[in-house]
Amino acid sequence: MAIHNDNTHQQLRLATQIARLYHEQNRTQPEIAQLLSITQTRVSRMLKFASENGIIRTTVHVPPGIFSDIEDELQRKFGGIEFIVVDAAHLADENVLRALGSSTAAYLERVVPSCEIIGVSSWSETLLNAVEMMRPLSKGATTHIVQVFGGFGRANSQVYATRLTERLAQISNAEAMFLLAPGVVSSTQMHEMLMNDVSCQHVLEYCGKLSMILMGIGCLTPSRLLQDSGNVLDAEDMEELRERGAVGDICLRFYDRDGKLVDSHFNQRVVGISADQILATPRRVAVAGGKRKFESIRAALRGKWITTLITDLDVAQALLDDFESRMDDYQAKRDFPAQRGPSYLSTHLRFGTVSIRTLAARAHAAMLRSAMEDAFGASDAAGAWDWKAAYDACEVATVLFLRKYGKPLFRKAASPASRLTALTKIIGLLPTHTRRSEETQAFQQFSTPVSLGLAALAAAAITPTDCVLEPSAGTGLLAVLAEIAGITPNAAIRWAALAARDWSQYTATRARL
């Protein structure tokens, strides 16, 4: 037994030594083998042993601006659809397009060389921005770039369709296939004539052979580019589509809120790729963002029109918060499964497509949003308040709670450990700072958690003769603990009191500092 233990100890020692050489000193496996006079095979075995026994542990530190956790959660929720989330918080829609364009360009530079025939939506401002940002690609598998539906709008605006297709073809060293026809014609007879035209047929044949299609997502409200060029939808078309429940389109194929194709007279006049051909394409990449397009994006996801979505953080968060709109009606609708409501949440919980922790977080966020909208008389979208102000308000409420009940709580919980347990339960009721601006992230504008503040006061052995100073970003969570303990706190407590009396004065004064 002693020999076995000794052997195990020596094995752990060797595995640790090899792990440090490999991961800390960046030595190669052959170098380690030579240095320790063992075989390279044994080095590889020891690295595996080190990983299995917890000597090597992998930790992923997610950099600011990367939202892999949100992307993974969205992928689970929407059944395997790939998401790329771009940080464009608080930007106007036109600036969101530019932010999406940069990320889309990087994505296309990675995937385009592996695709043989690529279809391109001829009318997407975001895609045009992306392609303009792309660098020339080395020769890959790409042979054809296909314009998948015709042009529309005024003659001087149809250059967008050809420019997008031509530019991507140049970048990828492929042949451009232009669909030189109107995107929408005035009658079904004209549509039939064009679809039977030899030149159109030659291009449209490729629509059934696509490896990938790049698309924008449209909505019934036209974009600025579409308005400037002449909207393809006239008043009669718009009215018909609305009556049939259309909320968005991909390549001029309109669908309803569940993502189902809308059968309309307009659909019969579109010269371009069919809905069946879109859905049959293996890789369907859509680029869309901005609050204006939320409903059409959500419907496209429901209808499985796309396999990859590149969107902004606000839209991504709204997609995760989609259950919020049904939470208020839960009690009324839970006993009526036939109604579209929260009664089917149990299915998602059962099969793991959404976690109970996630739902609780969304419920807390909904409650906080409602409280802030009641207080300010408007939503965050209107710019009346932001989420940092909401989090600050929660922390101020915690300070005021502790000023009133802190001393009785501390008397009941006499030891630091029991006090920490009590405070942890209180803090557990608050929302986490999940919605962060670039400024908040860059300047670390976060208050000291009250549980950490308690630990700091205990570790530092603060006495009533001391003065406790709180960081400038704090809202009084550290100072209030000092006050409860009979220690002189700094002005942070006065800040919290001011916030309780006059929030507008509080925010205005803090902004000037």
C-alpha positions in Angstrom: 0.0 0.0 0.0 2.8 2.3 0.8 4.5 1.6 -2.5 1.2 2.3 -4.3 0.8 5.6 -2.6 4.4 6.5 -3.3 3.9 5.6 -7.0 0.8 7.8 -7.1 2.6 10.7 -5.5 5.4 10.4 -8.0 2.9 10.3 -10.9 1.2 13.4 -9.6 4.5 15.1 -9.3 5.6 14.3 -12.8 2.2 15.3 -14.2 2.4 18.6 -12.4 5.9 19.2 -13.6 5.0 18.5 -17.3 1.8 20.6 -17.0 3.8 23.6 -15.8 6.4 23.2 -18.5 3.8 22.9 -21.2 1.3 25.6 -20.1 3.4 28.1 -18.1 6.7 28.0 -20.0 5.2 27.2 -23.4 7.6 24.2 -24.0 6.6 21.8 -26.7 6.0 18.1 -26.0 9.3 17.1 -27.8 11.2 19.6 -25.7 9.7 18.3 -22.5 10.5 14.7 -23.5 14.1 15.6 -24.1 14.4 17.7 -20.9 13.0 15.0 -18.7 14.5 12.0 -20.6 11.1 10.4 -21.2 9.2 9.5 -24.4 6.9 12.0 -26.1 4.1 9.5 -25.8 4.5 9.6 -22.0 4.4 13.4 -22.0 1.1 13.3 -23.9 -0.3 10.7 -21.4 0.8 12.8 -18.4 -0.9 15.9 -19.8 -4.1 13.9 -20.2 -3.7 12.5 -16.7 -3.2 16.1 -15.4 -6.4 17.2 -17.0 -8.4 14.3 -15.7 -7.2 14.8 -12.2 -7.8 18.5 -12.0 -4.1 19.6 -12.1 -5.0 21.4 -15.4 -8.2 23.4 -15.3 -9.5 25.4 -18.3 -10.9 28.8 -17.6 -12.4 31.0 -20.3 -12.2 34.8 -19.7 -14.8 36.4 -22.0 -13.5 39.9 -23.2 -15.8 42.9 -23.1 -18.0 43.1 -26.2 -18.2 39.4 -26.7 -21.6 37.8 -25.8 -21.0 34.1 -26.2 -23.3 33.3 -23.2 -26.2 35.1 -24.8 -25.4 33.5 -28.2 -25.4 30.0 -26.6 -28.7 30.7 -24.7 -30.4 31.9 -28.0 -29.1 28.9 -29.8 -30.7 26.6 -27.2 -34.0 28.6 -27.3 -34.3 28.6 -31.1 -33.3 25.0 -31.8 -29.7 25.2 -33.0 -29.7 28.4 -35.0 -26.3 30.1 -34.9 -26.3 33.6 -33.4 -23.6 36.4 -33.7 -24.4 39.2 -31.3 -22.9 42.6 -31.9 -22.5 45.3 -29.3 -24.5 48.2 -30.6 -26.3 49.2 -27.4 -28.0 52.6 -27.4 -27.2 53.3 -31.0 -29.6 54.7 -33.5 -30.8 52.3 -36.2 -28.5 53.8 -38.9 -25.4 53.3 -36.6 -26.6 49.8 -35.7 -26.3 49.0 -39.5 -22.6 50.1 -39.5 -21.8 48.1 -36.4 -23.5 45.0 -37.9 -21.6 45.5 -41.2 -18.2 45.2 -39.5 -19.1 41.9 -37.8 -20.7 40.6 -40.9 -17.6 41.4 -43.0 -15.5 39.3 -40.6 -17.9 36.4 -40.7 -18.1 36.4 -44.5 -14.3 36.5 -44.8 -14.3 33.3 -42.8 -17.1 31.3 -44.5 -17.3 32.5 -48.1 -14.2 30.6 -49.3 -15.8 27.3 -48.3 -19.1 27.9 -50.3 -19.4 27.1 -54.0 -22.5 29.0 -55.1 -23.6 32.0 -53.0 -26.9 33.8 -53.4 -27.2 37.5 -52.5 -30.3 39.5 -51.6 -30.1 42.5 -53.9 -31.6 44.9 -51.3 -29.9 45.0 -48.0 -28.2 48.1 -46.7 -26.4 46.1 -44.0 -25.1 43.5 -46.4 -23.8 46.3 -48.7 -22.0 47.9 -45.8 -20.5 44.5 -44.9 -19.3 43.7 -48.4 -17.7 47.2 -48.8 -15.7 46.4 -45.6 -14.4 43.0 -46.7 -10.8 42.4 -47.7 -10.0 40.5 -50.9 -10.1 36.7 -50.3 -7.7 34.1 -51.5 -9.1 31.7 -54.1 -11.4 29.2 -52.5 -14.3 27.0 -53.6 -16.5 29.9 -54.6 -17.5 29.8 -58.3 -20.6 32.0 -58.6 -22.2 34.9 -56.8 -25.9 35.0 -57.7 -28.4 37.9 -57.5 -31.4 36.0 -56.3 -34.2 38.5 -57.2 -34.5 41.5 -59.5 -34.1 45.2 -58.9 -36.7 47.7 -58.0 -37.2 51.3 -57.3 -35.9 54.2 -59.3 -33.4 53.5 -62.0 -30.6 55.4 -60.3 -31.1 53.3 -57.1 -31.0 49.9 -58.8 -27.2 50.2 -58.8 -27.3 48.8 -55.2 -28.4 45.4 -56.5 -25.6 45.1 -59.0 -22.9 46.7 -56.8 -23.5 44.2 -54.0 -23.3 41.2 -56.3 -20.4 42.5 -58.3 -18.3 43.6 -55.3 -18.7 40.2 -53.5 -17.8 38.4 -56.8 -14.6 40.5 -57.1 -13.6 39.8 -53.5 -14.2 36.1 -53.8 -12.7 35.7 -57.3 -16.0 34.3 -58.6 -18.4 35.0 -61.5 -21.2 37.4 -60.9 -24.7 36.3 -62.1 -27.0 39.3 -62.4 -30.8 38.9 -62.6 -31.5 41.7 -65.1 -35.2 42.0 -64.5 -37.6 44.0 -62.2 -38.0 42.5 -58.8 -41.7 43.0 -58.8 -43.9 43.3 -61.9 -47.4 44.7 -62.3 -49.2 41.4 -63.2 -49.1 37.7 -63.0 -48.9 37.5 -66.8 -45.8 39.7 -66.9 -44.3 37.5 -64.1 -44.9 34.3 -66.1 -43.3 35.9 -69.2 -40.1 36.9 -67.3 -39.8 33.6 -65.5 -39.9 31.8 -68.8 -37.3 34.2 -70.3 -34.1 32.4 -71.2 -31.8 35.0 -69.5 -33.8 34.9 -66.3 -34.1 31.1 -66.3 -30.3 30.8 -66.6 -29.8 32.8 -63.4 -32.7 31.4 -61.5 -31.5 27.8 -62.2 -28.6 28.6 -59.8 -31.1 29.4 -57.0 -31.7 25.7 -56.6 -28.0 25.0 -56.3 -27.0 27.5 -53.6 -24.5 26.5 -50.9 -25.3 29.7 -49.0 -27.6 32.7 -49.2 -27.0 36.1 -47.7 -30.1 38.0 -46.8 -31.5 41.0 -45.1 -34.8 40.9 -43.1 -37.4 43.4 -44.1 -40.5 44.6 -42.4 -43.7 46.4 -43.6 -42.2 49.8 -42.5 -39.7 50.5 -45.3 -36.1 51.3 -44.5 -34.5 54.7 -45.2 -32.7 53.3 -48.3 -36.0 51.8 -49.6 -37.9 55.0 -49.0 -35.2 57.0 -50.9 -35.3 54.6 -53.8 -39.0 54.2 -54.2 -40.8 51.7 -52.1 -41.6 48.4 -53.9 -44.9 48.2 -52.0 -47.8 50.4 -53.1 -50.7 51.2 -50.8 -52.9 48.3 -52.1 -50.1 45.7 -51.6 -49.4 47.0 -48.1 -53.1 46.8 -47.2 -53.4 43.2 -48.5 -50.2 42.0 -46.7 -51.4 43.6 -43.4 -54.8 42.0 -43.7 -53.1 38.6 -44.2 -51.0 39.1 -41.1 -47.6 39.8 -42.7 -44.9 41.1 -40.4 -41.7 40.8 -42.4 -40.0 39.4 -45.5 -36.9 37.7 -46.7 -36.1 38.2 -50.4 -39.6 39.8 -50.8 -41.3 36.6 -49.5 -43.5 37.9 -46.8 -44.4 35.8 -43.7 -46.7 36.1 -40.7 -45.8 36.3 -36.9 -45.2 32.6 -36.8 -42.9 32.6 -39.8 -45.4 31.1 -42.2 -45.4 32.2 -45.8 -48.2 34.7 -46.6 -50.2 33.8 -49.8 -50.8 37.1 -51.5 -51.2 38.6 -54.9 -47.9 40.4 -54.3 -46.1 37.1 -53.8 -47.2 35.9 -57.2 -45.5 39.0 -58.9 -42.0 38.6 -57.4 -39.3 37.7 -59.9 -36.7 35.8 -58.0 -35.9 33.0 -55.7 -38.9 31.1 -54.3 -39.6 30.4 -50.6 -39.0 26.7 -51.1 -35.6 27.4 -52.7 -34.6 29.7 -49.8 -35.6 27.1 -47.2 -33.7 24.3 -49.1 -30.4 26.3 -49.0 -28.1 24.6 -46.5 -26.7 27.8 -45.0 -29.1 30.8 -44.7 -27.4 33.9 -43.2 -29.5 36.9 -42.3 -28.2 40.2 -41.1 -30.7 42.5 -39.3 -30.9 44.7 -36.3 -32.6 47.6 -34.7 -35.8 47.7 -32.7 -37.9 48.5 -35.8 -37.2 45.0 -37.1 -37.6 43.0 -33.9 -41.0 41.4 -34.8 -39.9 40.5 -38.3 -36.6 39.0 -36.9 -38.5 36.9 -34.3 -41.0 35.6 -36.9 -38.1 34.6 -39.3 -36.6 32.6 -36.4 -39.9 30.9 -35.7 -40.3 30.0 -39.3 -36.7 28.6 -39.6 -36.0 30.9 -42.5 -32.5 31.3 -41.4 -29.7 29.2 -40.0 -27.4 32.1 -38.9 -28.5 35.5 -37.5 -26.1 38.4 -37.1 -27.9 41.0 -34.9 -27.3 43.6 -32.2 -27.3 43.2 -28.5 -30.7 45.0 -27.9 -32.5 42.6 -30.3 -30.7 39.6 -28.8 -31.8 40.6 -25.3 -35.3 41.2 -26.5 -35.4 37.7 -28.1 -34.4 36.3 -24.7 -37.0 38.4 -22.9 -39.7 37.2 -25.2 -41.4 35.3 -22.4 -41.8 38.5 -20.4 -44.8 39.6 -22.5 -46.7 36.6 -21.3 -45.7 36.6 -17.6 -48.3 39.2 -16.6 -51.1 36.9 -17.9 -49.8 33.7 -16.3 -52.4 33.3 -13.6 -55.2 34.0 -16.0 -54.0 31.7 -18.8 -52.2 28.9 -17.1 -55.4 26.7 -17.0 -56.2 27.2 -20.7 -53.6 25.4 -22.8 -55.6 26.2 -26.0 -54.7 29.9 -25.5 -51.4 31.2 -26.7 -49.9 32.2 -23.4 -47.5 31.1 -20.7 -49.2 27.7 -20.2 -46.6 26.0 -22.4 -43.5 27.2 -20.5 -43.5 23.9 -18.7 -42.5 22.2 -22.0 -39.5 24.4 -22.3 -38.5 23.7 -18.8 -39.0 20.0 -19.2 -36.8 19.8 -22.2 -34.2 22.3 -21.1 -34.7 24.9 -23.8 -35.0 27.5 -21.1 -33.8 27.4 -17.5 -35.9 28.3 -14.5 -33.0 30.6 -13.4 -33.3 32.4 -16.7 -37.0 32.8 -16.4 -36.6 34.2 -12.9 -34.1 36.7 -14.1 -36.4 37.8 -16.9 -39.3 38.2 -14.4 -37.1 40.3 -12.1 -36.0 42.4 -15.1 -39.7 42.8 -16.2 -40.7 44.0 -12.7 -37.8 46.5 -12.6 -38.6 47.8 -16.0 -42.2 48.3 -15.0 -41.2 50.1 -11.8 -38.9 52.4 -13.8 -41.5 53.2 -16.4 -44.0 54.1 -13.7 -41.5 56.4 -12.0 -40.3 58.1 -15.2 -43.5 57.9 -17.3 -41.6 56.5 -20.3 -39.5 53.5 -21.4 -35.8 53.2 -21.7 -36.2 53.0 -25.4 -37.5 56.6 -25.3 -34.3 57.6 -23.4 -36.1 58.6 -20.2 -33.8 56.2 -18.2 -31.2 53.6 -18.7 -30.4 50.3 -17.0 -27.5 51.7 -14.9 -30.0 54.1 -13.3 -32.3 51.1 -12.6 -29.5 49.2 -10.9 -28.5 52.3 -9.0 -32.1 52.7 -7.8 -32.1 49.1 -6.5 -28.9 49.7 -4.6 -30.2 52.9 -3.1 -33.3 51.0 -2.0 -31.0 48.5 -0.4 -29.1 51.3 1.5 -32.4 52.7 2.7 -33.6 49.3 3.8 -30.4 48.7 5.8 -30.5 52.1 7.4 -33.9 51.2 8.8 -33.5 47.5 9.6 -29.7 47.0 9.6 -29.1 47.4 13.3 -31.9 45.0 14.4 -30.6 42.5 11.8 -27.1 42.8 13.1 -28.2 42.3 16.7 -30.1 39.1 15.7 -27.2 37.8 13.6 -24.3 38.4 16.1 -21.5 36.7 14.2 -19.9 38.0 10.9 -20.8 34.6 9.3 -24.5 34.8 10.1 -24.6 38.5 9.1 -23.0 37.5 5.8 -25.7 34.9 5.2 -28.5 37.4 5.9 -27.0 40.0 3.6 -26.4 37.4 0.9 -30.1 36.6 1.0 -31.1 40.2 0.6 -28.7 40.8 -2.3 -30.0 37.7 -4.0 -33.3 39.6 -4.5 -31.6 42.2 -6.6 -31.0 41.9 -10.4 -27.5 41.4 -11.7 -25.8 44.1 -13.8 -26.3 42.2 -17.1 -27.0 45.2 -19.3 -23.8 47.2 -19.3 -22.8 50.1 -21.5 -19.3 50.5 -22.9 -18.7 53.4 -20.5 -19.7 51.3 -17.5 -17.4 48.5 -18.6 -14.5 50.7 -19.4 -14.6 52.8 -16.2 -15.7 49.9 -13.9 -18.7 51.8 -12.7 -19.9 49.2 -10.2 -20.6 49.6 -6.6 -19.0 47.4 -3.9 -21.4 44.4 -3.2 -22.7 44.7 0.3 -21.6 41.2 1.2 -18.0 42.0 0.0 -18.2 45.3 2.0 -19.1 43.4 5.1 -16.1 41.0 4.6 -13.8 44.0 4.0 -14.9 45.7 7.2 -14.5 42.5 9.2 -11.1 41.7 7.7 -9.8 45.3 8.3 -11.0 45.3 11.9 -12.6 48.7 11.5 -13.4 50.5 14.8 -15.9 53.3 15.6 -13.0 55.8 15.7 -12.2 55.1 12.0 -13.7 56.9 8.9 -14.8 54.7 6.0 -14.5 56.1 2.5 -16.4 54.6 -0.4 -15.3 54.6 -4.0 -16.7 57.3 -6.2 -18.8 54.9 -8.2 -20.5 53.6 -5.0 -24.1 54.2 -4.0 -23.6 53.8 -0.3 -23.6 50.0 0.0 -20.2 50.1 1.8 -20.9 53.3 3.8 -24.2 52.0 5.2 -22.4 49.0 6.8 -20.0 51.4 8.5 -22.9 53.4 9.8 -24.7 50.3 11.2 -21.5 49.4 13.0 -21.2 52.8 14.5 -18.4 54.0 12.3 -18.3 57.4 10.6 -19.2 56.9 6.9 -18.3 59.3 4.2 -20.8 61.2 2.0 -22.1 58.1 0.3 -24.9 57.8 2.8 -25.9 61.4 2.0 -25.9 60.5 -1.7 -28.3 57.6 -1.0 -30.6 59.9 1.0 -30.6 62.5 -1.8 -31.5 59.8 -4.3 -34.5 58.8 -2.2 -35.7 62.4 -1.9 -35.1 63.7 -5.4 -33.9 61.3 -8.1 -33.5 63.9 -10.8 -31.3 66.1 -8.6 -29.3 63.0 -7.7 -28.6 62.0 -11.3 -27.9 65.5 -12.4 -25.4 66.2 -9.6 -23.6 62.8 -10.1 -23.4 63.6 -13.8 -21.5 66.9 -13.1 -18.9 65.2 -11.0 
